[in-house]
Amino acid sequence: MTRPKIMYTLAAIAAVLLLLLGLVWLFQRALIYLPDTSPVPPANQVLPGAQDVRLRTSDGLDLGAWLVPPAQPGPYAVVLVAPGNAGNRVNRAPLATALSAKGMAVLLVDYRGYGGNPGTPTEDGLAQDIRAAHRFLVDDLRIPPAQLIYYGESLGSAVVTDLAVEHPPAALVLRSPFTDLAAAGHEHYPFLPVRLLLRDRFPVAETIPRVTAPVTVVLGTSDSVIPPEQSREVARAGNATLVEIPGADHNDRVLLDGPQLIDAITL
């Protein structure tokens, strides 16, 4: 092959690579956020006694959420649930049922773009959404911080860790947290310069040392989505209690409402 042809071939390959990287940059959030956008049924059709509530964000969105009461009277904590990157609040109904049975009230949140909510998810948007949930609990329901537990699932771990720095709860529980989104993304797209391309960062391990509340990290030892060692690194950074569930993968039922998980939240 002659030198001009080699140069032409290399230029064509570079152009294709740049095009692919540009497409990844433009559409990356479609790979990060996997919402079930379907409208959800009324809360009390799924969880007896639950209420539909609306959360008003600082940028003017009205988001649907479910408030689930405790199954037994008496002093109770309120668990603010920050979900992962997929599904909607219907999928977290078993979690709310298990926590309610333990005497907890639960606020099941859906981010913007999830569960029939308006808007498009981004890191900044999710931060506004969880703060709207916090304002609802503290300002509207007058729940004192000493009764608040933040629970984050996977991506939601980053969301509530950031909230906990600004508004400390009684306890912070993180299930399958990653160190930061780029590290998690590199596990699945090792051929891409993920850290260079990402617009949303979610730096959990960097943020968690500033959390003053007690922290518990729960992980499955066979997690194929978030490497268990990333969750262990978050636990070390936050001086957290670590709960490891042997053989559990990221989406196994035991990591939704299993007894070890529920104990980690309620104890």
NORJOVEN-V768195 format. One record per residue. N is the residue number from 1. RES is the residue in one letter. PSI is psi as a letter, one per 30 degrees, with the letter a starting at -180 (NA if undefined). NEAR is the number of other ideal C-beta (glycine too) atoms within 12 Angstrom. D_LAST is the distance of its C-alpha to the last C-alpha in whole Angstrom. Layout:
N_RES_PSI_NEAR_D_LAST ; N_RES_PSI_NEAR_D_LAST
This chain:
1_M_k_9_70 ; 2_T_l_8_72 ; 3_R_e_9_70 ; 4_P_e_10_70 ; 5_K_e_11_69 ; 6_I_e_12_66 ; 7_M_e_13_65 ; 8_Y_e_14_65 ; 9_T_e_15_63 ; 10_L_e_15_60 ; 11_A_e_14_61 ; 12_A_e_14_60 ; 13_I_e_14_57 ; 14_A_e_14_56 ; 15_A_e_14_56 ; 16_V_e_14_54 ; 17_L_e_17_51 ; 18_L_e_15_51 ; 19_L_e_14_51 ; 20_L_e_19_48 ; 21_L_e_21_46 ; 22_G_e_14_47 ; 23_L_e_16_46 ; 24_V_e_25_43 ; 25_W_e_21_42 ; 26_L_e_14_43 ; 27_F_g_15_41 ; 28_Q_e_27_38 ; 29_R_f_27_36 ; 30_A_f_16_37 ; 31_L_f_24_35 ; 32_I_e_36_32 ; 33_Y_k_35_31 ; 34_L_i_23_31 ; 35_P_k_32_31 ; 36_D_j_24_31 ; 37_T_f_22_34 ; 38_S_k_18_34 ; 39_P_k_17_34 ; 40_V_l_31_31 ; 41_P_l_19_31 ; 42_P_k_18_30 ; 43_A_e_30_27 ; 44_N_f_17_27 ; 45_Q_f_15_29 ; 46_V_e_25_26 ; 47_L_j_32_23 ; 48_P_k_18_24 ; 49_G_f_20_24 ; 50_A_l_32_23 ; 51_Q_k_25_25 ; 52_D_k_27_27 ; 53_V_l_30_27 ; 54_R_k_23_29 ; 55_L_k_39_28 ; 56_R_j_23_31 ; 57_T_l_29_31 ; 58_S_f_18_33 ; 59_D_g_20_36 ; 60_G_g_14_36 ; 61_L_k_26_34 ; 62_D_j_21_33 ; 63_L_k_41_30 ; 64_G_k_38_29 ; 65_A_l_44_25 ; 66_W_k_44_23 ; 67_L_j_35_21 ; 68_V_k_40_19 ; 69_P_l_30_18 ; 70_P_k_27_15 ; 71_A_f_22_17 ; 72_Q_k_15_17 ; 73_P_l_9_18 ; 74_G_l_12_16 ; 75_P_k_13_14 ; 76_Y_l_26_12 ; 77_A_l_32_11 ; 78_V_k_40_13 ; 79_V_j_45_12 ; 80_L_j_52_15 ; 81_V_j_48_16 ; 82_A_j_48_19 ; 83_P_l_46_20 ; 84_G_a_45_22 ; 85_N_g_40_26 ; 86_A_l_27_27 ; 87_G_a_29_27 ; 88_N_a_35_26 ; 89_R_f_46_24 ; 90_V_e_28_25 ; 91_N_f_30_23 ; 92_R_g_44_20 ; 93_A_e_31_20 ; 94_P_e_26_19 ; 95_L_e_41_15 ; 96_A_e_43_16 ; 97_T_e_26_17 ; 98_A_e_33_13 ; 99_L_e_40_11 ; 100_S_e_35_14 ; 101_A_f_24_14 ; 102_K_g_29_10 ; 103_G_g_25_11 ; 104_M_k_38_11 ; 105_A_l_38_14 ; 106_V_k_49_15 ; 107_L_j_49_18 ; 108_L_j_46_20 ; 109_V_k_47_22 ; 110_D_k_48_25 ; 111_Y_l_50_27 ; 112_R_k_38_31 ; 113_G_f_30_33 ; 114_Y_k_41_30 ; 115_G_h_37_30 ; 116_G_g_25_33 ; 117_N_k_33_33 ; 118_P_l_26_35 ; 119_G_l_29_36 ; 120_T_k_23_35 ; 121_P_k_40_32 ; 122_T_l_25_32 ; 123_E_e_30_30 ; 124_D_e_24_31 ; 125_G_e_31_31 ; 126_L_e_47_27 ; 127_A_e_33_27 ; 128_Q_e_29_29 ; 129_D_e_45_27 ; 130_I_f_45_23 ; 131_R_e_35_25 ; 132_A_e_39_26 ; 133_A_e_48_23 ; 134_H_e_36_22 ; 135_R_e_28_25 ; 136_F_e_31_24 ; 137_L_e_35_21 ; 138_V_e_25_22 ; 139_D_e_16_26 ; 140_D_e_18_26 ; 141_L_f_22_23 ; 142_R_h_13_23 ; 143_I_k_28_19 ; 144_P_l_17_18 ; 145_P_e_25_17 ; 146_A_f_16_14 ; 147_Q_g_24_13 ; 148_L_k_36_13 ; 149_I_k_41_11 ; 150_Y_k_47_13 ; 151_Y_k_53_13 ; 152_G_k_47_16 ; 153_E_j_43_18 ; 154_S_c_43_20 ; 155_L_e_42_23 ; 156_G_f_46_20 ; 157_S_e_51_19 ; 158_A_e_47_22 ; 159_V_e_46_22 ; 160_V_f_49_19 ; 161_T_e_46_19 ; 162_D_e_37_22 ; 163_L_e_41_21 ; 164_A_f_40_19 ; 165_V_e_27_22 ; 166_E_e_23_24 ; 167_H_i_29_21 ; 168_P_k_25_18 ; 169_P_a_38_15 ; 170_A_e_29_12 ; 171_A_l_35_10 ; 172_L_k_48_12 ; 173_V_k_49_11 ; 174_L_k_55_14 ; 175_R_k_54_15 ; 176_S_h_48_19 ; 177_P_l_55_20 ; 178_F_l_47_23 ; 179_T_e_38_25 ; 180_D_l_33_27 ; 181_L_e_40_29 ; 182_A_e_31_32 ; 183_A_e_30_31 ; 184_A_e_42_29 ; 185_G_e_35_32 ; 186_H_e_23_34 ; 187_E_e_24_33 ; 188_H_f_20_34 ; 189_Y_i_23_37 ; 190_P_f_13_39 ; 191_F_f_14_42 ; 192_L_k_22_41 ; 193_P_i_19_41 ; 194_V_e_27_38 ; 195_R_e_20_37 ; 196_L_e_15_40 ; 197_L_f_27_40 ; 198_L_k_27_37 ; 199_R_f_25_37 ; 200_D_k_31_33 ; 201_R_e_29_31 ; 202_F_i_43_27 ; 203_P_i_28_27 ; 204_V_e_46_23 ; 205_A_e_35_24 ; 206_E_e_24_26 ; 207_T_e_31_24 ; 208_I_f_39_21 ; 209_P_f_21_22 ; 210_R_f_22_23 ; 211_V_k_36_19 ; 212_T_f_19_18 ; 213_A_l_30_14 ; 214_P_k_23_12 ; 215_V_k_43_12 ; 216_T_k_39_10 ; 217_V_k_46_13 ; 218_V_k_44_13 ; 219_L_l_44_17 ; 220_G_k_33_19 ; 221_T_f_26_22 ; 222_S_g_21_24 ; 223_D_k_32_24 ; 224_S_f_18_27 ; 225_V_e_31_27 ; 226_I_j_46_25 ; 227_P_k_27_26 ; 228_P_e_33_23 ; 229_E_f_24_24 ; 230_Q_e_35_24 ; 231_S_e_43_20 ; 232_R_e_28_20 ; 233_E_e_28_23 ; 234_V_e_44_20 ; 235_A_e_34_18 ; 236_R_e_21_20 ; 237_A_e_28_22 ; 238_G_g_35_18 ; 239_N_h_19_17 ; 240_A_l_34_14 ; 241_T_k_23_12 ; 242_L_k_28_13 ; 243_V_j_33_12 ; 244_E_k_27_16 ; 245_I_j_31_17 ; 246_P_k_17_20 ; 247_G_f_17_23 ; 248_A_k_29_21 ; 249_D_l_22_23 ; 250_H_e_35_22 ; 251_N_g_24_23 ; 252_D_k_24_22 ; 253_R_e_18_20 ; 254_V_f_32_17 ; 255_L_g_39_16 ; 256_L_e_36_17 ; 257_D_g_31_15 ; 258_G_l_24_14 ; 259_P_e_20_11 ; 260_Q_e_29_10 ; 261_L_e_37_10 ; 262_I_e_34_8 ; 263_D_e_20_6 ; 264_A_e_36_6 ; 265_I_e_42_6 ; 266_T_f_30_4 ; 267_L_NA_20_0
